[in-house]
Structures are given as structure tokens and as C-alpha cells.
């Protein structure tokens, strides 16, 4: 077995790199120092987002209205409900992914890892992360750390410069007000300077265990894995209802991700705690600077380039949960906008042959459940009130809420077992019901977002979540 066996093979090679398909012209890397060989704005799919969102909104509303007045409309809904139900049942019954991996050893050549930390006004939170990364259980000559100060207005630049004097492997990249591309631009600039064969990206408030790399890097032994996403855990989960809900939300997300991967479906990146193979990142054109959610955008591009994204419950990356309703709304709205926007951008490619049948089916089911169903529920509810009848989509919404309830319960049980912290059944049921109630806010967020995108010009501003640097609570 070759020493670097997890980097030598690339199943995407027979396929044309995605970056050449998305770019209208060959990429030019010999530009200004701050620029990188990204897709830029040349891809035609980035144009007309508002128009495409408006067309989708009209199609969804028009389709629901038509089904209300067609005699066989209810049969269509029952058919869709059955298809979604079968896929949902498969996610429940499927066994978790079984990974046969070879443990790494310091006696072999280990991959070089670069940690990238985009930091905008993170003075209160970033120091513990820098200290933690410098104490990882991994050979010090096989990784480096890049903190990217993105035109911060607080004491972040001075703090990072001071930390770089204390920690030799910490490199600091400063970006001023002329820098472009938001968070994606910051990452693109840093990745060109970093040495790593593997790129690990953390938010400034992240915390992981010292053996993080030993547990994650073996996953790249499989040649189709282009990236790995670890579960996000809320460090201040016990603070209030909102943080408790986010804890359950992240457990649900991790459970679903693992089950979808086990079915040959779509694994997704979540920004914090994502670890990416550099060669896969290069083939996809690096981070898209024409999106507000670089992780969700890169998710689709990796899959379109025939890579897989693996997702694991353990190890986890701990992060600070949002503690108030209004900031939580803004954060979730940004996630919803970026998540929906990527389908508008890449719909032509998603309909082509670059996705396997299992991935395409999984993508369609969760596109419907996450984005289209909440949008369709609005005209359905209005017409039901006018016509004084039960909402047409009630079987589908009932199924979706029921599946969410089951997924949350199974996810909580999985995390409790893997962490060796069994939870009494009454507490498990309490957390499941509370988490399901919390998750209902996504219905409003998605419906509002899909409508807003249809009437409002696009926004490419990096609106960051404020981190206070809280200590972990349980």
C-alpha cells in the first residue's frame, strides 16, 4: 500500500473538472495578489437569481392552486406523500455507514493539514481556539494555522498579531476594506498561501478534542471522499430555550447526514468543522465568492464533480449557540437563502448526468421537504381558509413533522450512546418534543425566504454571527 494512499487516487479524473464547465473562459491565476483562481461571476447560472426565484414562486403557488380545484389533486398529494414517506422510512431503517479504515501512524508519512479561521471582529472568542489548535495531538511539523482578519473593527488584528508571537505555526493574514468576496474571498486568499493537502475550516468560537485529526483524516482513505463534515455541538446549550433547541437541531442534522450518506445520498458541509481535500477544492474552483453560504454552495459543487462528502457524529466541533430570537432569525434566514439560492444557480447541472440516481433522488426529496413544502403551505393554507376545508398538503406536513420527531429521537439516542451518556427515556422524550417544537420555526423561515428572494435584489454581504466567547455548559 503506498504511503500516501488516500491522496493518490481520484475517481473524478475521467470527468472534466467542474471548474472548467462553470467558467466561460480558462481561469487566470496570474492576477492581483488578493485574487485567486475562483469561478468568479463568469458562470451564467449566477445571473437572474431574482427572476428564477420569482418563476419558482409562481410555479409553486400556481401548482397548489391548480391542485385545489382539480378532482384528482388530492391523489397527487398522496402520491408525493408516499414517495417521501418511503425515502424517510429508508433513512430510519438503514444501518449507519460502516467504514473499514486503516489507523494512521507516526511511522508513515502523514498528510499536511492547514487550518483556516476566518475572523471578523472575533476578539472575544478566538484566543481559546488558537490555543487549542496549537496543542493538538498531531506532529507539529505537519500542520499550520491561518487566521484571516477580514477588516475587523475591534481588537482582533492586534490580538492575532500578538498570538502569532506566542505560537510559531500561527500565520495571520490581514484583509483591508478593499478586499472582496466576503468570507469566501478570505478563505480563497488564505488557501493559496497555506501548504495543506487537507484544509480544515473552523469558526472563531470552535473547540475540538486533541485527537481530532487522528479521527478525521483516516476517512480520506476512501478515494471518493472529497470532504468530511463533523457534527456541530452547542457549547452553551443549557442557557435557554433557543440554545437547547439548537443542540437538538445539530443532533438531528448529524443523524440525517449520516443516514443520507449510508443510502448513497447527499452529505452536506456546514461551515464550521468542515475538512476538505485540496485536490477536490481545486477541481471545484475553490470557494464561490458569489454566494452568502460558501459551505452549502461547495456542497453541491463537490457532488457535481463526483466527490462524496462524509459526515460523522464523532468527533464533534463545539460552537457557541445564538441566545436571542432576532439574531437566530437573521442567521437562519441567511442559511435558508444560501441553501435555496444554490439550487437556482446549478439547476441545469443538477438535471444532468453528473449526479448518481441515488443522490438525485435524495436531493429532490429533501429539496421538497426543506424548501418547497414550506413555500407551498402558504397558498394552501390561504385557499383552505377561503374554502373552509382541510389544507390539501396536510398529509405531507403531518408526515414531515412525524419524520422529524422520529429522526430527532433516534439522533439523540445515537449521540448519547456514542458519547457514553445514556439518557432516561422521559428526558429523551422531553428533548425530542421540545426539539420538534423548536424546529417548526424553519417552516416560517423557509416560506419567508423563498418569497423574499423573488422580490428583493441579491445580497452578497458577509453577515456574521456575533460570538461572545462563552464557556461550555450542559
N, C-alpha and C positions, 0 to 999 in steps of 0.2 A: 504494500500500500504506500503510495507516495506520501512524503512528509506533509505537504500542503494539500491533501486530497480534497478538502472541502472547498478549495478555491480553483482547482484545475478544470473542472467540468462546468459547462454552461449549456443547458438544453435549449436556450433561446437562440443559439448561434445560427441554426438553419433559418430562422426568421429574420427578416430585415429589422434592425433596431427601431424601436418605436420613435426615437427622436428624429430619424430621417423621414418618417411618414408625417409627423406633426409639423415639421418645418417646411416652409415653402422654398427654402434655399439652403445650401450647405452651411452648417454652423461655423461661425468665425470666432475663434478663440483669441485672436490677436487684436483685442480691442483695449479699452481703458483698463487700468489696474483693478478697478472695482467691479468690472463686468465679468461674467462667467458664461460658458457655453450652455446657456439655457434655451428653452423653447421660445422664450420671449413672447411677443404678441403676434408672431407670424402665422400661427395656426388659425385657420379660418373658423374653427369651432368656437373660439373665444368671442367672436363678434355676434352682435344681435342677441345677447342674453335676455334682455328685457322682452324683446319680441317673441323669443321662443317660450319664455315663461308665460307670456300672455296667451299664446296659442295653446299651451298645455292647460292653462286655467280654463279657457273657453271650452276645450275638448272635454275636460273633466266635468265641468258644470253642465255642458250640453248633454253629455252622455248620461249623467244622473237624471236630468230632467226627462230625457227620452225614455229611460227605463221606467220611470214613474208612470208613464202613460201608455206603455206597451203591455199587452196582456201577458207576454212571456218574460217581462222584465225581472220578475222575482226568480224565475228559473235561472237566469243568467247569474244573479247574485248567489243563489245556492250552489251553482256550478263553481264559481270563483271561491266560495267558502270551502267547498270540498277540496279543491286543489291546494289552497293554503293550509287547510287542516291536515292533509296528507303530508305535506312538507314539514309542517310543525311537529307532527307526530314522529316523523323520521328523526328530527333533531333530538327528540326526547328519548327515543329508543336506541339511537346509535351509540355505540361504545366510544369513549374518549379516544383520541388518537394514541396509537401505540408506537412509540419511537424507539428504534433499535440504534443506539448511538454508542460510539467508542469514546470512553473517557479521555480527556486531554491530559497531557503530562508535560512537565517542565523539561523532560528529556528529549522532546521533539521540538521542532520549530513552531512557535506559537504565532497566531495572527497578530498583526499590529492593529491596535484599536485607537481611534480618535473620538474623544467625547466632545460634542458641540453643545454649548449652552447659550442660546440667545437670551440676552438680558437687557431689558428696557426698564429703567427705574426699579431695580431689584436690590437696592441697598439693604433692605430689611431681611431678605431671605437667602441670599446667595452664598454667604460665608459657610454655613454648615455643609452645603453641597460640595464646595471646593475642598473643604477639609476631608469630607468622606471619600471623595474620589481619589485623593492623594494617599488614602490608607487602604485602598483595595488590595485584596489578596490576589495579586497578579504581578508578574515581573515588571518592575518599574521602567525597564528599557523597552517594553513592548506596548506602551500606550502613552498618549499625550492628551492634554485637556485644553480646549479652546473656549474661552469666554468671550462672547461678542457683545460689546457695549454698543447698543444701537441708538446713539444720540440721546442718552439718558440725561434728564434734567436734575436728578438728585445726586447723591454722592457715590453712585455706582462706579463711574470712571476712576475716581481716586481710590476707592476701596479695592477694585480689581488690580490696579497698579501696585498697591501695597501688598496684596495677596501674592502677586507674581514674584515679589521679592522673597517671600517666605517659602514658596513652592516652585521648585525649579521646572517641573514639567508643565506648569500653567502658562499658557500663552494668551495674551489679551489682544483682541482686535477692536479698535475703536472706529465707529462709523459716525460721520457728522450729518448735518441736516441736508446735505446734498445727496446722500446715499439713497438709492431707490430700491424698490422691491419688497419693502416691509420685512417681515420675519423670513420669508423665502429668500429675499435678497441677502439678508445677513447670513443665512445658512450657506447659500451658494458661494459667497465670498470666502467664508471660513473653510469650506470643504476643499477649495482649491489650494489652500495653504496647509491643510492637515495631511498627515502621512498615512493614515489608517487604511488598511484593506477593508476594515469594518468601521462603520460610522454609527456611533451611539448618540442619540439626541435626548437631552433632558431639559425640562423646565427648571427655572432657578430654585424652585422650592422642593425639588425632588430629593428623595433619600432611598438608597437601596442597601442590601446586605453586602458584606465584604466579598462574598463568593459569587457575586452577580455574574461576572464574565465566565467563570468556570461552569455555570449552569446554563448560560445562554449560548455561548459560542459553539458547543457541540451540535446545536440544532442546525448549523450551517453545513454540517457534513453532507446533508442531502442536497444534491446539486440543483434542484429546482427551487430551493428556498432563497428568495431574494431579500427577505426581511423577516424580522421577528418582533412581535408586539407582546410585552408583558402586561399583566393585569395592573391596573391603576387602583391603588388603595387610598382611602381618605384618612389623613393623619389626625385630623380634628373631628372625627366622625361623631363624637359624643357631645358636640357643642349645642346643637339644636335640631329641629325637625329637618331643616334643609340639608345639613351635613349628614344626618342619619340617612336621609333619602339618597344622597349622592353615594354613600357607601354601598347601599343595596344596588343602586344603578350600575356602579362599576363591577360589582359581582355578577349581575345579570349580563352585562356586556361581555365579560370574560367567558362566562359559561356559553353564551350563544356563539361567540367567536370560535371556541374550541369545537363545539358541536358542528358548526358550519364547515370548518376545516375537515373534520372527520368525514363529512359527507361529500368531500370534494368541492365544497363551495368557496365562498369569498371570505378570506381573512382580511381584516382591516387594520390600518395604522391609526394610532390615537395621539400622536404628537409626543407626549411625554413617555419615556420608556420605550421608544422605538429604536431598533438596531437594524442597520441596513448594510447589505453587501455593496461595496463601492462599484463593482462592475455593473450591478443591476441599476444603481442610481445613474451611472454614466449612460447606459443604454436608453434610459427613460428621459434624458435631458435635464437631470438634476431637479431642483425644486422649482415648481411653477410660480413665477412672480406675478401671474395674472389671476391669483386666487387668494381668498382670505383664510382658507384652511389648507395649508400645504400638505398635511398628512392625509386627508381624505382624497385630495386630488392625486397624490402619489400612489395611493392605494389602487385606484383604477388603472393608472398607467403601468404599474408593475404587473398587474394581472393581464393587461393588454399586451405586454411584452413577454407573456408566457411564463412569468415567475409565480411562485406561491408565496403567501405570507403566512407564517406560522404564528399561533397565538397560545400563550401558556398562562395558567393560573398562578404558578410559582416558578421563578421568583416574582415578586411584585415590586412596583415602584410606588412609594408613598408620596402623596402630594396634598397640598392644603385645599380643603373644600371651601366653596363660596358660602358665606354665612348669612347673606341677606337676599331677599326675594328679587329686588330690582337688578342687582349685578348678575344674579343667576339667570334672569330672563335675558339680559343682554348677551351673556356667554352662550346660552343655549340657542339663541336666535342666530348668532354668528355661526355656530356649528351647523345649524339647520340650513342656513343659507349656503354655506360652502358645500355641504353634503348634497344638496339638491342641484346646485349650480354645476357640479361635475357631470351629472347626467345630461344636462343641456349642452355641455361642452363636447362630450365624447360620444353622443348617441350614435353617430354614424359608425364609429369603430366598434361600439358595443354590439351593434347589429351584425357585424362582420364575423369572419371565421377565427379571429384571434382569441376568443373565449371558448372554453370547452362547454359542452352541453350542460354538465352539472353546475358549472359556475354561472352560466347564463340563467338557468332555472332558479338557482339560489338568489341571484341578483334581482330577478323580476319579482320574486315573492317578497323580498324584504324592501324593495323599492315601493311596492304596493302597500305593504303594512306600515312602513315608516313615513312615507311622504304622500302618496296618492290617496290613501284611505282617509286621513285627517282632512285633506282638501275636499274630498268628495262628501264628507259628512256634513259640511256646511249647507250646500244646496239641498241635500237630502233632508236635513232637519227642518229647513225653511218650508219645503214643499209638504213635509209631513204635518207641520203645524197648520198650514193653509188648508190641507185636505183632511185634517183630523184623522190621521191614520198612523200606524206604527211606521217608524223610519224603515225605508227599503233596505238599508245597509245594516240593520240591527243584527242579523245573523253573523255578518262579518265582524262587526265591532265586538259582539259578545265573544266570538272565537278569539279575537286578538287579545282582549283583556284576560280571557281564561288562559291562553297560552302564556301570557306574561306572568300570570300568577304561578303557574307550574314551573316555568323557567326560573323565576326568582327563587322559589323554594328549593329546586334542585341545585341551583348555583350556590345558595347559602350552605347547603349540606356539603357540597363538594369542597368549598373553601374551608369549612370547619374541619372536615376530615383531613385535608391535606396539611392544614396548619396544626393538627393535633389538638383542636379546641372544640370538643363536642358540645353542642348546644341543646338544652332540653327542648322537647317538642313544643311546649307552649310558647317559649321565646322564639323558636323558629317560625311558628305560625304568626306571631305578632309582627316580626320583622318582615315576613312575606306580605302580609296585608298592608302594613304601613308603606312598604316599598312600592306595592302596586298602586296605592293611592297617590303616592308621590309621582309615579311615572305618568299619571294622567295629564300632567302639565304639558307633556310632549304633544298631545293632540292639539292644544291651543297654539303652541309654538309653531308646529308644522303648518297648520292652517293659515296662521298669520303670515308666516314667512313666504309660502308659495304665492299668496295674494300680493304681498308687498313687492316681491321680485317682478311681478307683472306690470307694475306701475311706476317703480322707482328706478332711477339710473343706478348702474352698478357702483359698488363701493369697494375699494381696494386698500382700505386703511387697516393697519395692524392695531386692533383694539385689544389691548392686553388685559388679562385678569390681574387685579391687584393682589399681591401676596404680602401678608403681614409677618411671616416668619414665625408661625405658631409652633408649639411643641405638640408631640403626638399625644392623643387622648384615646380612650377606649370606651 
